[in-house]
Amino acid sequence: MAQPGSMEADQTKYLDSAKEVVKREAFSMQRCLDNGQLRDGLIHATEMLNELRTSILTPKSYYELYMMVTMELTHLTMYMSSEFIKENKIADLYELVQHAGNILPRLYLLITVGVVYIKSKECSRKDILQDLVEMCRGVQHPLRGLFLRNFLLTSTRDILPDIDDDNDDGDVGDSISFILLNFSEMNKLWVRMQHQGHSRERSKREQERLELKILVGTNLERLSRLDGVTVERYKEHVLPAILKQLINCKDSIAQEYLMDCIIQVFPDEFHLKTLDTFLETCCQPQGTVNVRNIIISKINRLSKYAQENSKNIPEDIKLFEIFSAKITQIIQTRSSMPPEDILALQSALIKLALNVYPDEISYVDNVLLNTLEIFTNERSRSVGCSGELSRMLRVPIDHYGDIITILALPNFAPLIEFLDFRTRKELCVYVIENIIKTNTFIDSHEQVDMLLKMLASLISDQSDQPTEPEDPEDFEIEQSLVGRLVHQLISPVPDQHFLILNMCKKHLLSGGDKRIQYTLPSLVFRAIELCRTYHELRADDEKWEKKVSKILQYINSLLSALCKAEYWELSHRLLLQATLVCDAMGITSAESVAYEFISQAFAIYEEEVSDSKSQLIAISLIIATFERTLNFGEENHEPLRSQCARASSKLLKKPDQCRGVSLCSHLFWSGKTRENDGEELRAGKRVLECMKKAVKISSQCMDPSVQVQLYVELLNKYIFFLDNGCVDVTPSMITQLVKKIQEDSAGLESSEATHQVTSHFKNTLNYLSSAHQNINLEVQ
């Protein structure tokens, strides 16, 4: 036998040394067997097996050596099965090997010979198996004993009786007893490893035990492969024996692994019949055992089986009710159970309910209620578990894909309050994204109220939110989502839709000034759409005009809130939108309300817009909006036209004045008043006044290239009016302006801006030459 050296010897070096001995002795054994010298062969086999007596090797290295030795033993087995048995009695050999000097080689040889003895049918299989499993008790060293018993189990896997036949040779009951006894002894050896050595090496021993766990679990796997193990036998004999050993060992590593083994190796039908027994055992293991993983594994296994074989589930086995009751019991008895474990169990229950009982929404709510009660009664359990709770709440959201069903769960929203602020906000974003993705519409103001209360972390400030400012980009994304959500809160019944809009207003205004710039515009446009709906249904609703008036008041209140928060540009644009929709409704008060809206837009322009570029944009929008109105009387239309013209002429920069005044010409041409019954004003003289004034202003510009650019733009305006029948605009005016442009552009310096102006002018001349040949001739 190779000398082991010190306990700190290098593993690789010692393993290589042991392998050399095994190779040498195996070669000598094989040569003796080839020469028919069995006794000498057994001596070499004993020397080879002596290498397994080492205590130095780690489990990994010992396994490598064990596999090498047992592979060489197959040669001995083959020789005894084919040659020795022809002229000798195997019983004599069975007695002979029991005289080997050391117990470990003796037992390996005894098992090898015993298997051949059983196959020869010279004795009772039952007696030999019982003899072997009992004699293996002689090796109590954990590592050596585990591998020895594994050798016993693997060697006998093909010779165990697997029939219900009461005879001396044994039946399946004897096989069960054999495996269970082997399992029990192996588990004891495995557990004993934990208590060897110094306490500071505890983690090392635990790692070594985990490397060896499969040796113990193989017993259960072998049991599950016996055809004679029926549901009844499993329920009455096999499972109770396994669970008894599992509980009595009082070792958390063994309990956790073996319970998982039970779940994985035995058929689903067995689990169904023994569910109560198994779950009751889950309440008894050591407090350090992670029952969470065990129960979740059990739930997942039976859930999958129930989905695929729903007709095979007995009516008296209510999977959800059984698991729910036991999980509640486990949580109550384990006061130290981490909150994340509690939530993982509840999540598994929810998945079970959704997969197996998809129509029983009450099951899901029951789980939520139980979780809520746990966290309400012992709030400390909810600390630090926001991530797990959020994942649990997302399970029904993902499954149903329908926020309406989620709102029907009374205990869903209250659980959100147990999340920390950041996680709560992330879940709210997730809910909104789900609504948008699935294109779900919420058509009841009660449901809208529930939803917006649920989403409070996004809609308004919270008491637990951080004091430091939020990331502006993230904040904009979140609030834009809320704005998009508004478009999903729609009812096909207009009156109900208005109730929804009022409910949204109530919640969204509570968000403060920083949020309403993202959320209120959506409300304004939904209200505008509702006005149009009432207008379309006016023949069927005699009160439609009053309802439209209320909506316009509603819009005005929203715009007032935006003005108060000093979002001037946004308010200005929305006021002009409101002006157009009010004008289009044709209600009795349309003119006065529209006048109020556009006058507010004018007020914002005059008092709050100071940047010259923004001023031009603002007055251009006012002019364009006013030009589209239909129902202003001349009494209001004329001062508004004049106001637009005055405002345009007072712009700071000359180019802006020119463009603004030229835009005003459209008010006098295509503008419409109530007195004209929707016909255009066609006031050519006023159009010409505006155009001449614009030409005069452009001539005052100091920059030649800008001046020419303005002339070209005005030329196009002149052509537009000429094409549209304005008799006050004559071809001669166009000819003069063309000549003026040609003269001024000749002296311009070459640049990109000049090139663009020149190209614009050439395109205009090309149009003139094709559409107005008389002008073209004059230009020539």
N, C-alpha and C positions, 0 to 999 in steps of 0.2 A: 504493500500500500504506500502511496506517495506520502512523504512527510508533509504535514499541514503547515508547519512554520508558525509564525506569530499570527495573532488575530488581525494585525494590520497589514498582512501580506497582500501583495497586489493581486486583484481578482483575476486579471487576464493571465498573469504568470502561473497562478495555481491551477486555473482551469485548464490551461494548455498542458500542464504537467499531469493532471488527472486524465485528460484525454489520451495522452501518450500511453499511460498505464492501461486504460480501457482498450485501446487499439491492440496493444501487445498481448494482453490476456485474451482478447476476443479472437485474435489470430490463432493463438495456441489452442483455445477451446475448439475452434473450427477444425483445426488439423487433427485433434484427438477424436472428434466426432466422425471425421472422414475415415479414420482408421478403426472405428468401432470401439474406441476406448472411452466409454461414457463416464466412468468414475474419474479418470484424469480430466475429462472435459468439465465435469462438475467442479473440480478443484479450481480450474482456471476461471470458470464462471463465478465461483465464490470470490476469488481475488478481484475480478472485475467489479462485482457488486459491492465489494468493500469500499470502493471509491465513493459510493453514495452515503457512507457513514460520516462524511465530513460535516463540520459545523461552521466552516469559514465562508463558504460561498453565499452570495446573496441569492434570493429566490430566482432572479433572472438567470444567473449563471448556473445555479443548481438545476433549473429546468433544462438548460442546454445539455448538461451532463446526463441528466435522467433520460432524455430522449435518445441520446447516443447509446446508453447502456441497454435500454429496453428494446431498441432496434436490434442490437446484437443478440438479445435473448430469443428473438424470433427464430434464429437458426437452431437453437436448442429445442424449441417447441416443434419445429418441423422435423427434426431428427427423431424425437420421441414419438411423434404421431405416425411417421412413415417407416422407420427402421426398427427402433427398439421394441415397439409394441408387438412386432411379429413373433419374436421368440421369447419375450419376457412378460411378466405380469407388471403392469403399471403400479399395482398396489405395493409391490416391494420397493419400487423406486420412491413412491410417496412416503414410505416409512424411512427410506434411506436419507433423503434430503433433510429430514427433521433432525439429523445429527450434525448438521453444519455448526461450526464453532460460534459464529456471531449471529444474533437474532435477525438483523436486517437482511443479510444475504440469504439466511435460512428461509425467511418468509417470502422473499422474491422468488426463490427456487420452488418453494412449496406451492405458491400460486401458479407458477408456470407448469409444474407437474400436475397440480390439481385440475387445471383446465383440461389437460390431456386425459386425465383419469375420468373426468365427467364425460368427455366425448367418447371414451371407450365403452361406456355404459356397463362397467364392471361393478359399479356401486351406486348407491342412492345419490342422485344429484343434490337433493335437499340436504343430506348430511354433510357432504363435502363443502357446500356453500356455507352452511352454518359453521363448520369447523374453521374455514378460512377467515371468515369475517370476525370470528371470536379471537383467533390467534393473533390477528393484526393488532389487538389491544397491547401486545407485548412491546410495541414501539410507541413511546409517548413523547418523543421529541417532536415538536410541532411540525417543523419543515419536513423531516424525514418521514414522519407518520402520514402527513397529507399526501405526499407523492406515492408512498406505498399503497395507501387505500385507493388513490386514483388509478394505480396500476391494477389493483384488484377489480375495480369497477370496469375499466376499459377491457380487461382480459375476459371478463365474464359477460360482456354485453350481448354476445350471440348465443349464450347457453342458458340464460335465465328462463325458467318455465313461464309461459304466457297464456295458459289455458286454465279454465276452472275444472280441474280434474283431480278429485281427491284420491291420490295414490302415494305410495312411498317415494316416488321420484320427485314429488313436489308439484305445486300448482302456482298460479299467479299470486296467490296470497303469500306464499313463501318468498317469491321474488320481491314483493312489496316490503316484507319484513326485512329481507336481506339489504335492500337499498336504503330503507329508513334507518336501520342500525348503522350502516356504513356512513350515511349522511350525518347522523347524530354524533358519531365519534369524530368525524372529520370537522364538524362545526366546533366541537369542544377543543380540538387541537388548534383550530384557526383562531378561536377566541383567546386561547392560552398564550398565543404569540404576543398579545397586547401587554401582558403582565411580566414579560421577561426584560431584563436589562434595566439600565438607569432611566429615571423619569425624564431626563433631558433628551433622551432619544425617542421620545414618544411619537413625534411626527414621522421619524424615519420608520419606526415599526408600523405605523398606520399605512405608510406608503407601501411597505413590503406586503402587508396584509391585502391591500387592494390589488396588488399584482397576483396574489394567489386565490382571489375570490372565485375565479371560474372553476377551480378544482372542486370547491364545495357545491357550487351551483350545478355542476354536471350531474350530480345525483338526482336533482329534481328534473333535469332535462330527460334523464334516462327513465325516470318514473312516468313522465308524460308520454313516452313512446310505447309503453306497455299497452297492448290492445285490451288486455283484461281489466285495466283500470277504468271502470265505468263511472258514470256520474254518481251513482249511489255509493260505490266503494270509495270514491274520492271524498265524498261528503262525510261518510261515516268513519273512515279509517285514515286515509292518506292526509287530508288537510289537517284534521285535529292533531295528528302526530307531528306534522311539520310545525304547526303553530305553537304547540306545547314546547318543542325544542327552541323555537324562536324566542318565546317569552322567557323561558327559564334561563337562557344564556345571558340575559341582561347586558347585552353588548350592542351599542347603537349601530356600529358599522355592520355587524352581522344581521341585525334586525332589518335595517334599511335595505341591504342588498338582497336578502332572502325573500323579503316581501315583494320586491320588484321582480325577482326570479319567478315567484309563484304566478304573478300577473302575466309574465312574458311566455312561460313555457306550457301552461295548461290551456286547454281549449276554452272558447268563450262560453259554451254551454255549461261547463263546470263552474265558471265564475258567476253565472246567473243564479245557479242553484245554491251557491254558498256565499252570496253577497253579504248578507247580514252577519254571518260568522266572521268573514274577513274584515269587514268594517269595524266590528266590535273589537277585534284584535288591534286595530289601528289606534284605539284609545288607550292601549295598555303599554306600548313600548316605552323605552327610556325617553326622558324629556328632550334629549339631544337628537333623537331620530327625526329626520325631516319627513314627517308624514305628508307634507304638502305634495312632494313629488310622487309618493306612493299612490295617494288618492287620485291625483290628476292622471297618472298613468292608467289607473283602473277605470276612471271615467272615460278617458279617451278610447280605451280598448272597447268598452261596452257600448259607447256611443257609436263608434264605427260599425260594430256588429248590429246594433239596433237599426241603423240606417239601411244596412244592406239586407237585413233579415227581419224586418218589422213584424212579419207574420209568425215568426218563431218565438217572439217574446210573450211568455205567459201573461194573461191579464192580471193575475194576482201579484206580479212583480212590477211595481211602480218605480222605475229606476230613479226618476227625479226625486220623488218623495223619500225614498230610502237614503239616497246620497245627501239630500238636504238635511234630514234629521241627524244623520251621523256627523256631518260636517259641523252643524251647530253644536252638537255634543262635544266634539273635539275642541272647538274654539273655546267653549265655556270651561272645559276642564284644564286647558293649557293656557293659563293666564299670561305666560311668558312668550306665547307664540308671536313672532314678529308680524307687524301689520302687513308687510308685503306678502307673507305666506297666507294670511287670511284672505287677502284680495285675490291672490292667485287661485285659491280654492273656489272663491265665489265666481271668478271669471270662468273657471272650468264648469261650474254648475250652470252658468248662463249659456255657455256653448252647448252643454248637454240639452238644456231646455229648447234652444233654438234648432238644434239638429234633429232631435228625436221627437219633440213636441212643438213643431213650428206654429201651430194654431193656438197654443196655450200661452198667450201673452201674460197671463196672471203668474205663470211660473217665473218668468223673468223679473216681474215686479216684486215677487216674493223674495227673490235673492237680493234685490236692491233694498227692500225693506229690512231684511235681516242685517245687511251691511250697515244701513243707516242706524239701526238700533245699537249695533255694537259700537260704532263710533260716537253716537250720541251719549250712551251710558258711560263709555270709557274713552273720552276724547283724546287721551294721551296715546291711544292706539293708532290714531290717525296721523300722528306726527311723522313727517319724513316719508310718507308713502304716496305722495302726489303722483309720481310716475306710474306706479302700479294701478292706482285708482283710475287714473286717466285711461290707461290701456283697457281696464275692465269696462269703463263707460263707452269706449269706442266699439266694443264687440257688438252690442245691439245696433249701433249706428251703422256699422258696416254690413251687418246681416240684413236688416230691414231696408236700408237705403231709402228710408221714408221718414222724414221728421214728424209726420203726422202720427205715426205709430209711437215714436219716442215720446211725443207730448201726451200720449195716452197712458204713459207709465208715471203714476203720481210720485214715485219715489226716486225718479231719475234726477230731476233738477235739484232737490235738496242735497244730494250727494256731491254736487259740483262745489258747494260751499266748503267742503273739506279739503279742496285743492288749494295749493298756494297760488298767489296771484299770477305768476308767470304761467304755470301749468293750466290754470283756469282759463286764462286768455287764449292759450294755444288750443284748448279744447273748443272754445267758442269759435275760433277761426276754422277749426276742423268741421264743426257743425254747419257753418255757413257755406264752406266749400262743398260739403256733401249736398246741401240743398241746391246749390247752383249746378253742380255736376249732374245730379239726377233730375234737374229741372222740375223740382217739386213746388207746387203753388199752395200757399196757406190761405184759405178763403173764409176764415171765421175770425172776427175780431177778438173773441175769447182766446183762440189758439195763438193769435198774434201777440196778445198780452203775455201769455205763458212763455212764448218763445223769446220775446224781448227781455223778459225778466231773467230767463235762463242765460241770456247773452249780456247781462248787465256789466260784466267786466270789460267788454268792448265799448259799451254804449255810454257809460258814465264813470266818473272817478270812484275809486273804491278805498275804503278805510285802510286796507292792508297793502296798497300799492307802494312801490319804492318812492322815496322822496326825490331821487335824482331824475333828471329829465329823460323821457323816452327817446329812443333813436328815431329821428324824424322820418327816415325812409320806411322803417317798420311801421311807424304810426300811420303814415299815409296809406300804406298797403292795407292795414287792418281796417281803417275807416272807409277806404274805398270799397272794401268787401261789404261793409255794413250798407253803404250806398247801393251796391248791387243787390243786396238782399231785399231792399225795399221793392224792387221790381218783381220779386217772387211772392209778395204779399198782396194778392189780387183775388177779388171775388167776381164771378160773372154777374152777380146781382149788384147793380150800381149803388143802391142804398147801403148794402153791406160793405161795399168797397169804401164808401165814404167813412163808415165807422172804423174801418181798418186804418184809413189815412189819419183819422183823429187819434187813434191809439198810437200810431207811429210817431205822430207829432209830440204826444205826451212824453214818450220815452226819449226820443231823439233830442228834444230841447233840453232835457236834463243833462246832456253830455257836455254842456258848456260851450263857450265860444270857439275853442280850438277844434272841436269835432264837427260843428254844424256846417262848416264850409264844404265838407265831404258828403254829409248825409242829407242835408235839407234840399239840395238841388234835385235829388231823385224824387223826393216828395212833391216838389213843385211840378215836375214833369208828369208824375202819376196823376196829380190833381188836374193838370191841363188835359190829359187824356180822358179823365172822367168827365170833364166839361163837354168834350166832343161826343162822348158816349151819350150823355143826356140830350145833347142837341140832335143826335141821330134818332133818338127815341121820343122826340118831342110830340109826335102824333099820338103816342100811346100813354103819355104821362102829362096830365094837365098842370101838374105842379113843377114841371121841369125848369121853368124860369126861376122860381124861388130857389130851387136846389142849385142851379148854376150860380146864382147870386151868393149863396152860402159858400160855395167852393171858391169863388173869387175872393171873398172875405178871408177864407182860409189861406189862400195863396198870399194875400196881402200881409197876413200875420207872419207867415214864414219869411217873406221878404223884409219885413220890418225887423225881424230877429237878425237877419244877415246884415242889414244896414247898421243896426245897433252894435254889432260885433265888428263893424268897420271893414267888411269885405266889399269894398266899393265896386271893383270891377265886376265881380260875380253878381252883385246885386243889380248893377246897371244892366247887364245882359239879360238877367232873369226878368227884370221889370219890362224890358222891351218884348220878351217872349209873352209875358202876361198881357201886354197891350194888344198884341196880335190876336191871341185867343179870345180876349174879351170883345174885341171888335168883330170877330167872326161869329160870335154867338147870336148877335142880333136881338138881344134882350132889351127891355125898355131902358134899363140903366146902363146900357153898353157904352154910350158915349162918355158919360160922366166918370164911369169907372176906368175906362181906357185913358181918358184925359188925366186922371189921377196917377195912373201908372207911368205914363210918358212924362208927366210933369216931374215926378220923383226922379226919373232917369235924367231929366234936364238939370234938376237940382244937384244930383251927384256929379254931373259933368262940370257944372259951373263952380261947385264948392270944393269938390274933393279930388278932381283930376288935375294935376299940375304939370305932369310931364307932357311935353309938346307932342311927342309921338302918340302917347296914350290919348291925348285930346283929339287928335285927328281920327283915331280909330273910334273913339266914343261918339263923336258928332256924326261920323259916317254911318255908324250903326243906327243912330237916332233917325237920320234922314232916310236910310233904307227901310226902317220899320214904318215910319210915318208914311212913306210913299205907298206901302202895301195896304194901308187902312182903307176902309170903305164907308164907315158909318159916322165919321165926324161931320158935323154941320159946318157951313161956311163961317159961322160965328167963332168956332174954335179952330177950324182948319187954317184960316187966314193968319191969326196971330202966331200959330205954331210954325207956319211956313216962314213968316217973317223972322221969328226967333231963330230958326235954323240958319237963315241967311245971315243974320247979324252975328250969330255965334261963329259961323264959318269965317266971316270977314275979320273977326277979332283974334283968330288964331295967331300964335306968336311968330311963326316963320312964314315968309311969303309963299314958298311952294305949298305949304299946308293950306294957307288961305285960298290960293288958286284952286287947288283940288276940292276944297270944301265948298267954295262958291259954285264951281262947275257942277258938283253933285246936287246942289240946291235947284239947279235948273230943271231936274227931273220932277221935283215937287210941283212945279208949275205946268209941267207937260203931262205926265202920267199919273199925277195925284188925283184922288177921287173924293168927292164929297157926297153927303146924303142927298143934297138937293139935285145933284147930277144923276141920281139913280145908278150909280156905279160907273158912269162914263168918265173918261179922262178929261181933265180941265182944258188941256191943249191951249194954254195961254202963251201964245208964241212971243208976244212982246216981252213978257216977263222972262221967258226963256232967253231971249236975245239980250236982255239987260244983264242977266247973270253971266252969260257967255262973254259979253264985252268987258264986264267988270273983271272976269277971270283973266282975259287977255291983258288987260291993263295991269293987273297985279303981277302977272308973269313977266311983263316987260320991265318991272322994277327989280327983278332978281339980279344980283351982281355976278353970279357965276354963269358964264355963257353956255356951258354944257347943260346946266340945270334949266336955263331959260329955254333952250331949244327943246329939251325933253318935255317941258310943260306945253310948249307950242304944239308939239306932235300929239300929246294927249288931248289938247283942246281941239285940234284938227279932227281927231276921231269923234269927239263929241259933236262937232258941227255936222260931220257926215251922218252921224246917227240921227240927228234931228231932221236933216234934209231927207234921209231915207224914209223917215216916219211922217213926212208930209207937213213939216213946219214951214209955212210959206214965208215967215219972217227971216228965215235963214236962207240966203241966196247963194248961188254958185260963185258970184263975185267975191263974197266974203271968204269963201274957201280958197279961191284963187289967190287973194291977197295974202292969206295966212300961209299958203304954200310957198309963195315967193319970199315971204319974210323968213321962213324956215330955211329955204335954199340959200339966202344971203347970209344968214347968221351961222349956218353950219359950215360954210366954206372956210371960215377962219378958226374952226375948232382944232385943238391939238389932238393928235391920235392917242386913243386910250381904249380900254375895254368898255368903259361907260359910253364913250363917243360912238364906238362901233355898234353897241346895242341900240342907241338912239337912231343912228343912221339906218340900221336894218329895219327898225320899226317904221321909220319914215318911208323907206322904199316899199315896204309891204303895203303901206297905206296908199301910196301913189299907184301901185299895181291894182289895188282894188278900185281906185277912182277911174283909172283908164278903162277898166272892164265894165264897171257899173254905171259910170257917168261920163259918157264919151264927150259931151259938150264941155265939161270941165276939163277933161283931159286935153282937149284941143287948146283951150286957153292956157293950160299949164305948159303945153308944148311951146 
